Amino acid sequence: MSDTIFDKILRKEIPARVVYEDADVFAFHDISPQAPVHVLVIPKHKLVKFADIAQAPDHVVAGLFKGAAKVAELLGLSEHGYRVQTVDYLHLHILGKRRLSWPPG
């Protein structure tokens, strides 16, 4: 597994504007936001791709999704909705505070 920017952020080698942190997840503002609210939620237990979820401990998977829901609630997004996205080094993007269409853009 290669070292990623997320590994460096978790090790505090790269600064981040932290929104939320617990034993399972770390949430921080995206440095190139695509919406007024754009937060990344990453698991502290590295999952490289979605398929890795099948082998991950249940608390890691549950912690990631529960953590993302908690972050959205903390940011006041729950009432009007938000979108969750994933890419390599499984992490979630929370975008809100603007009209979101599909496909994204």
For each residue, the residues with C-beta under 8 A, 3 or more apart:
1: 46 48
2:
3: 7 8
4: 7 8 89
5: 8 9 14
6: 9 10 42 46 89 91
7: 3 4 10 11 46 89
8: 3 4 5 11 13 14
9: 5 6 12 13 14 16 26 28 42
10: 6 7 26 42 44
11: 7 8
12: 9 15
13: 8 9
14: 5 8 9
15: 12
16: 9 26 28 29
17: 28 29
18: 21 26 27 28
19: 27 28 29 39 71 74 75
20: 25 26 27 41 67 70 71 74
21: 18 25 26 27
22: 25 63 67
23: 44 63
24: 43 44 45 59 60 62 63 64 67
25: 20 21 22 41 42 43 44 63 64 67 68
26: 9 10 16 18 20 21 41 42 44
27: 18 19 20 21 39 40 41 42 67 68 71 94
28: 9 16 17 18 19 39 40
29: 16 17 19 33 38 39 40
30: 33 34 38 39 40 93
31:
32:
33: 29 30 36 37 38
34: 30 38 93 95 104
35: 38 95 96 97 98 100
36: 33 96 97 98
37: 33 75 77 82 94 95 96 97
38: 29 30 33 34 35 93 94 95
39: 19 27 28 29 30 71 75 93 94
40: 27 28 29 30 91 92 93 94
41: 20 25 26 27 64 67 68 71 91 92 93 94
42: 6 9 10 25 26 27 89 90 91 92
43: 24 25 46 47 60 63 64 90 91
44: 10 23 24 25 26
45: 24 56 57 60
46: 1 6 7 43 89
47: 43 50 52 53 56 60 64 89 90
48: 1 52 88 89 90
49: 52 88 90
50: 47 53 86 90
51: 54
52: 47 48 49 55 56 90
53: 47 50 56 61 90
54: 51
55: 52
56: 45 47 52 53 60 61
57: 45 60 61
58: 61 62
59: 24 62 63
60: 24 43 45 47 56 57 63 64
61: 53 56 57 58 64 65
62: 24 58 59 65 66
63: 22 23 24 25 43 59 60 66 67
64: 24 25 41 43 47 60 61 67 68 90 92
65: 61 62 68 69
66: 62 63 69 70
67: 20 22 24 25 27 41 63 64 70 71
68: 25 27 41 64 65 71 72 84 92 94
69: 65 66 72 73 78
70: 20 66 67 73 74
71: 19 20 27 39 41 67 68 74 75 94
72: 68 69 75 77 78 82 94 96
73: 69 70 76 77 78
74: 19 20 70 71
75: 19 37 39 71 72 94 96
76: 73 79
77: 37 72 73 80 81 82 94 96 97
78: 69 72 73 82
79: 76
80: 77 96
81: 77 96 100
82: 37 72 77 78 94 95 96 100
83: 93 94 95 96 100 104
84: 68 92 93 94
85: 92 93 95 104
86: 50 90 91 92 93
87: 91
88: 48 49
89: 4 6 7 42 46 47 48
90: 42 43 47 48 49 50 52 53 64 86
91: 6 40 41 42 43 86 87
92: 40 41 42 64 68 84 85 86
93: 30 34 38 39 40 41 83 84 85 86
94: 27 37 38 39 40 41 68 71 72 75 77 82 83 84
95: 34 35 37 38 82 83 85 98 100
96: 35 36 37 72 75 77 80 81 82 83 100
97: 35 36 37 77
98: 35 36 95
99:
100: 35 81 82 83 95 96 104
101: 104 105
102:
103:
104: 34 83 85 100 101
105: 101
